[in-house]
Amino acid sequence: MLSRAVSKTLIAAIIVIVVVIAVVAAYVATRPKPTPTPTTTPTTTPPTTSSPTTSPTATSPSPATTPVKKKRTVIYASLSEMTSCDPSTEFSNSILWMCLVYEPLLWYDPIHDKIIPGLAVSYESKKNGTIWIFHLRKNAKFHDGTPVTAEAVKFSIERTIALGQGAAFIWDPVKEIKVIDNYTIEFILKYPAPLDKIVASSYGAWIFSPKVVEYAGAKNATDPKVAEWFNKGHDAGSGPYKLVKWDPENEVILEKFEDWWGWKEPNYPLKSDKAPDVFIIKIVKDAVTQERLVLSGDIDIAEYVPPEDVETLKSNPKVQVVLKPSFQNLLMLINTKKPPLDNVLVRRAIAHAIPYEDIVKIARAGLAKVASGPIPHGMWGHFDNLTYTYNLTLAKELLAKAGYPHGINRTLILTYTAGDIYEKRTAELIAASLAKIGIKVDIRPMSWEEQWSLAQSGWENPQAAQDLFIFYWWPTYITPFDYLYNMFHSESKAFNLCYYENPKFEKLIEKAHILEGYDRETALKLYYEAQKILYEDVPAIPLWDMVDFRVAVKGIGNLDKAINPAYPTVVFAQVLSVEK
């Protein structure tokens, strides 16, 4: 995921059409993070960062004091190291903790298609989605003690836009941001857009204290000193937790921010009365080790265990297993510029020669769903009638019709990211099945950098690029446009690694994306038309949609509620109920 996310910063420079607001996946996530600022009166010098021990607990009381209650501590194991601490530019694994330290204006629950208040308590849209007004809560404050105001919102988003890195492209429709008063802010858009979903993005939508300029000794918000200050492990958020230790290769420690407004609201859905006081993210880069540690109780939540062990773990009295939908999917991108794959009949033959059910069972131990189109199951814009049937007879007929009755006379090169066991198993099953219709496949595991570099050469020299490219995708914010634009629009050369061009398709998704801001029903129809074109043209073959899972010790309550597919890899610690 890191691979895709880090490279994804390239997209901002490429998006030139007026409707670009993509939301974004190619390889399982990897991203970084910062540490906390003071919770008292703000200073004009950078706040210092505390460094608690690996397992922080309350300090021992002196004889004259009342014993201090032991802190509730939860340890969450992550497969990948963190990446950065700058909330404006972070676009990888640090999402895992940024969602706890920073807040957006709104949160989004895609399973129930429901908006949840964040720093904004309400909002309204006018003039067909070109004017959006957000009303901020009046009791929110940053970790440095300063209030969250409309000026802070404007400052944060304008810094993200000005830097133009990470997910800054989500703000493309924004023409102007106006402060109406301390707690009211207005967005004027260049064209209609679903700004309520954009402000709930998993990247690029975080609000932070304008005091960071002073803390960093910087000239202005875009001065590199501000990024340097963040990346030393400081935070300037308003969320339920503060960053207190930043060791991105090994461990990140968060502690409860007692002044968080959410603790004081009895009916707020994103909090628990027994939330952990300390939330530790341990980097454990092996699924088998994570399983061993959660079974021994040395960690509380495992991000990842071998999928084939999940069924056994369900009956283990020491742990609980939570399965959740995921909006991460795996696709096989086809080089549509390179013969014989430039022939749509050949691409269709390949699509009908892939054993989708076997791949789900063997590659993911059943913890996935056969894909139906590029939009994952459960997400708005998904349709259930876009699955290719596994039919070798039909595949052979299509190959013969294309002029290859005895198979293809050259070997196709299929690349996947070395070390990814799911991609490896998937590639092997595809190669074995294609051999049955006379198509030989050379499977080439490559580092992400090598795979990416080869794929990027395809627009200039498609004959030298790979034929087939196994590739993950996941959204930045929840919209079909993210998948359809990034992977299939001719202007998106960073991620359209099918090298696909279809003006009719492009016009449909551009119009649909504008309509999302005020006419979702019509937008949905257009997105369906666009996906039907992809189904017929086969520039890529969606393989499977991931089913997410976490394994936790007994005594960690609300884990199911603490996982939201719009924010991949995140466990919302403030929702957990620690009973142990």
N, C-alpha and C positions, 0 to 999 in steps of 0.2 A: 504494500500500500504506500509505503514511503516513496517507492520508485515512481509511481504515478503522480503522487502529490507533489513531490519536489519538482518534477518536470512540468507539472501543470502550471507553474508560474509563467511558462512561456505563452500561455493562451491569451493573456491580456494584450500582448503585443500583436497578436494575430487577429483578434476579433475586431473587424472593421465595419461590419454592417450595423445598422442602427438598432437592430433588435436583439443584440447580443446580451443575454443575461444568463449565461450558462450556469448550471449547477453540477456539479461533479461528484478513478478507480483503476487502474491497471494492476497494481499489485498490493497485497495486504498491507494496511497502513503503518507508517512510521513517522512520528512528528515530535518537536521539543517544547520547553516551557520555562517560566520565571519564578522568582521568590517574592515574599511579601513586604509591604511597606507598613509604617506604624499605624496603629489603630487609635492613636490619640491625636492631639492637635498637630496639623501638618507643619512641616519645617520647610526651610528653603534649601536644605541640603539633602542629598540622596539618603533615604532611610536605610538603616542597616538591616542585614538579613541574619536571623538567628539560625543556628545549626544544631537542632536537637539530635540526640543519639538515634541509632537505627530504630529502636523501639521506645519512643518517648512515653514516659508516664509522669504522673504528678510527682513533684519534688517531695522529699521526706519532710514531714512537719517537724518544727522545733518543739521542744517540751512545752512551751507556753502557748502553742497554737492548737487549734482544732484539727484533727486528722483530715487530710485532703482526700476526697473520693478519687479512686483510680479512674483514669481517663478511659473511655471506650475507644479502642483502637482497632481498625480494620486494615488488613494488608491485602492488596490486590496485585496479583502477578500479571505483568504485561510481557508479551513475547518480544517486543521491539523497544529499543531505546528511544528516549524522547529526542526532539529535534531542536526547537527554538522556543524563546520566551516572548517574542514580540507579538502582541495580539493583532496588530495590523497586517502582519505578513505571514504568520504561522499557517502552514498548509499541509501538515502531516500529523505525526503521532501525538503531538502535544495537545491535540483535541481532548485527549483522555483526561487531562487535569484542567485545561482552560475552561471547560464547561462548569467547573466547580468554583473557579477563582474569578471568572468574569461573567458578565450577564449581557444578553442582548435586550432589545426592546420587547421582544416576544419570543416565546418558545412554541414549537409546533409538534403536535402528536399526529403523525401521519396515519397511524392505524385507525384512529377515529376521526381523522380529518378535522382536528380541533386545535384552535389557537389557545395557548395558555399565557396569561400575563407574565411579563418579565419586569423590566424597568418601566414599561408602559402599562397603565391600568386599563386604557381603552384607546380606540382609534376610529377614525372614519375616513372614507374615500369619497372624492368628489370628481366631477367632470370626467366620467368614464375611466377612472383609475389614473388620472394624471396629477391629482392633488391628494396627498395623504397627510392627515394631521394626527399626531400621537400625543396623548396626555400622560405625563409621567407621574409616578407615585411620589408623594412628598416626604416620605420618611426613609428614603434610600440614601446611603452614604458609602463613599469609597473606603477602602481599608486605611487610608491616610486621614480619615476623619472628615474630609470635605464632602459637601452634599452633591448628590447626583442631580444635575440640572440640564436644561435644554442646551446650554452653552457647552457642557461636557459632551453631550451627544453629538452636537455639530462638530466639535473639535475632533472627537474620535473618528467619526466617519470621514471627515474631510482629510484627516491624516492618512487613513487607509487608501482613499481615492488618490491622493497626491503621490503616495509612494508607488502605487500601481503594481504591487507585487502580490503573490499569493492569490487570494480570491477577490482581489479588488475589482475584477470585472463584473461582479454581481451588481455593482452600483452604476453600471453603464447608463441606465435610464434616468439617473438623477441629474437634473439641470441645476437645481439650487436648493439649499437648505436654509430655512428661515427660523430664527428664534422668535416666537410670538410673545412668550413671557418665560419666567423661570422654569415652568413645568409644562410648557406647550411648544411643540416643534412641528414645523410644516416642511414637507418635501414636495417640490415642484418637479415633475418628470417631463422628459422630452417626448415620451410616448407612453401609452398605458402599460402598466406592468403590475404583477402581483406583489406589491411591496410588503404586504404582511408576511408573505413567505420569505422574501429576501431578507428582511430584518431578523428573521428567525434562523438564518443560515448557520451551519456548523463551523464556518470559517468566515473571517472578514467582517463580522457584524458585532464585535465586542466593543463595549463602552468602557472607557478608562479615564482616570483623573487627568485633567489638563496640567496638574502640578508636575507631571513627568518632565516637562521642559526645564523647570527649576531644579528638580532633583538631579537631572543629568548634566546640569551646567551648560545647557544647549542654547542656541540662538532662537530656534523655532522648533515646531513639531517634527519637521522632516530632517532636522539635523541628525547625522549619523550617531551623534552622542546619545540620542534617545534610544535608538536600537541597541547600542552598546550597554546602556544602563539596564534595559530589560533583560538582555541576554547574559548579564552577570547573575541573574536569578532574582530580580526584583519583580514585584507585581504591583499593579495600580488598579486592581479590580474592585468590584462591589459585591462579589458573590459570597456564598455561605462559608467558603474556606479561604484561608490565606496560604500563600506559598512560604514555607519556612526552611526548606532544604532543597537545593537544586544540584543533583548529581545525575545528569541525564543518562549516563551509561549504566548506572546501577540502581539509583533510588531517588524518588521525589517524595517529599513529605509535606502534607497539608494539615493545617490546624483550623479548628472551627473559629469563624469570625463571629463573636458573640453579638455584635451590633448589626448583624444582617437583618434587614427588615422582615424576611420570611419567617424567622423564628417566632415573631410576635403576632403573626396572622394565623388564628386557629384553624381556618378552613383552607389554607393554601395547599394545593395538591402536591407540590414538589418539596415536601419536607416531612420529617418525622420527629416526634418528641424524644426518640431514642437514637437519633443519628449519631454516628461516631464523632468523638471529639478530635480524633487524629485519623487521617486517612493516608496510608503509605502505599506508594506504587513501587513495587519491586520489579526489576528487570530480570526475567528468567527466560532465557532464549531457547527453551526446549519444552515441548509439550509433555513429554514423559516425566521430566523433572517437576513440572507444574502439578501433574497428577499426583506424584509422590508427596509433594509438599502439602497439598490440600488434604490428602488422606491422613497425613501425620499431624495436621493442625498447625503447621509452621507458616502457612499462609491461610487467609480466610476465603479468598475468591480467586479462582484460576480463570484467566481469560481464555485459555486454550488447553485442551487435553486431546489425546488421539481420538478422533471421532469414533473409531471402532470400539472404543472402551465406554462410550456414553451409555449404552443400554445396560451394561454391567453396573456402572456407577449409580444408575437410577435405583437399584435395589440395595445399595450400600447404606447402612444406617448412619454412617458418619457424615454423609454429605447429601446435598440436594442438587438437582440438575434443573436448570431453567432453559427452556427452548424459546427462542423469539424469532420473529421474521427479521430478515435482513434485506437491505436494498443494495447489497453488493452482489454482482453477478459476474459470470465468466463467459466470455465470448471468444469466438475464433474469427479474427479479421482476415479477409481474403484480398489478395493483391489483384484488384480488378483491372490493372493496367498491363499485366504480364500474361502472355499466352501460356497455356490454353485457358487460364482463369478469366481472361477478358470475354470469354464466351459464357453467357448467362446459363446455357444448358449444362455446361460443365459444373458451374457453381451449384445449380439445382441438384445435379446428380450427387455431388458431395454431401449436400444437405440431407439427402434421403439415404445416405450410406453411413450415417453416424448412429451408433447404438445408445441413444440418450438415456434410457432407463438403466442400462448396464453401467454407464458412466456414473450416474448418481449413486448406484448401489456400491460400486467398487471404489471409485475415486473419493467419495465423500461418506461412505458407510451409511447411505440413505439420508444424510443430513443436508439435503438440498432438494430442490424441485426442478424437474425438467422445465427449461425456459419456454416461454411463449412470447416471442418478440423481445426486443432489447430492454423494455421497461419491466422491472422485477414484479413478481407477484405481490399483491397487497398495496402497491403504490398507485396513486392516482395517475391514470394514463396507461395502465396495464390492461391487456385484453387476452382472453383465454383461447382464442381461435387462431393463434399465429405459430403453432408448434409444427415442425416438420415431422412427418412420419418416417419411421425407420423401415425402409422397403428396398432391399437390394435389387429386386427385379426391376422396379421402377428406375432405380439409379442406373442400372445397366442400359435400360431403354433410352434414358436421357443422354447417356454418354454416346450411344450409337447414333442417335439423332444429331448429336453435335459433331459427328464425324470420327468418333473414336470407338468403333465396335469391339476392338480388342484391348481397350485401355489406353492410357496416356503413355507416350513413348519417352517421357523424361521423369525424373524423380522430383517430387515437390519437397521443398524445404519448409519444415515446421519448426518454429522457435518457441521456447517457453523459458521462464525464469528459473535458472538452476537453483535447486534447494527447495522448490515448492513441490511437495509430494503430491498435492492434488492436481496441479498442472501436469506433472509427470505421468501420473496414472491416466489422466484424461487423454494426453497425447498418445500414449501407448495404445489405448483402446481405439482411438480414431485411426491410427496408422494400421492396426491389424484389420479393421473393418474395411478401410479403403483398398487394402490389398486384394480383397475379395472381388472388387470390381475392376481390377487392373490398374490401380493407381498406387505407385510406390511412394512412400513418404520417408524422408530422412529427418529424424527427430534431432534437433540441436538444442540442448540446454545451454543457456548463455547467462552471464551476469546481466542484471537489469541494464547497466550502462551499455553493454555490448548489444543487447537486444534492442534497446531504444535507439542507439546510434544507427544500427542497420535499418531499422524501420523508418527513421527520419530521412534516410537517403532515398526513399521510394518515390517521393514527389519529383525529384530531379532525375533519378535513374531507376525506374521501377524494375528493369530487367536484372539489376544487381541486388535488389532487395529480396527479402524472404517471400515465400508464397502464402504461407499461413502463419498467423501470429496469435497465440493464446494470450488473452488480455483481460484483466479485471476492470470493472468500472463501479463507481458509487457516487452519489450526488453530493454537491455542495449545499444546495437547498433543494427542496422537493418540487421538481418540475420535470416533465418529460423532455423539455427543451434541452436540459443538460446532457442527457444521453444522445438525443437525436442530432443536436447541433454539433457537439464536440466530436462525435465519432463518424458523422456522415455528411457534414456540410463542407463544401469545397473551400470555404474560407478558413476552416479550422484545420490547418495543415499540421498543427502540433499533435493532434489526436486522431484525425481522420487518416488512419493508417491502413485503410482499405483503398485509399486514393480514389474515392468515389465521388462522382459529380452527377447531379441530377437536378436541373433547375426547377422542375415541377415539385419535387420533394422539398427543395429549399424554400420555395414560396409558401408551401403549406405550413411548414413549421414556424416560419417567420410570422405569418399571419396568426397562427394559433397562439404563439407566445404573447403577442400584443393583446389578444382577446382574453387571455388568462386573467388580466387585470380587472375585467368587468363582465365577461360573458364566458364562463367556464364550460357551459354546455356546448356551445358552438366550438370552442377551442378543443374540447375532447373529440368531437367529430373529425376535426381537421387532423389532430394527432393520429387518429385511427387511420385515416386515408394515407397519411405519410408512412405509417408502419406497414400498411398493406403494400405500398410500393417497395419498401425494403424486403418484405417477405417474398415478393416476386423477383426482385433483382438480385437478392442474396449477396450483398457486399460483405456481409458478416453472418455468422451462424451463432445465435445465442445458445449456449450449452446448458448452464444451470444457474439457478438463483439460490444463493446460500441460505441455509437455515442457521441462525446464530445460536450459540449456547454458552452458558457459564456454569461452572461447578463451584459450589460454596459449601463451607462447613455448616452444619446445623446450628441454629442460633443467630443466623443472619437473616432477618426478616425483610420483606418487601423487595427482594431482589428482582422479581418480575417487573415491579413498577419502576425500578431504578434503571431499567434498560429501555432505550428509545432508538429505534432504527434510523431516525433522522440524524443521530449523533453517534456514529459508529465507534465501537470499542469503549464508549463511556459507560461507567457505572455512576449514576448520580448519588453520591454518598449521602447527601442531605435527606434522601428518601429512605435510606436503609434504616431498619430498626434492629439495634444490637441487643440481643437477649442473652448472649453468652456471658 
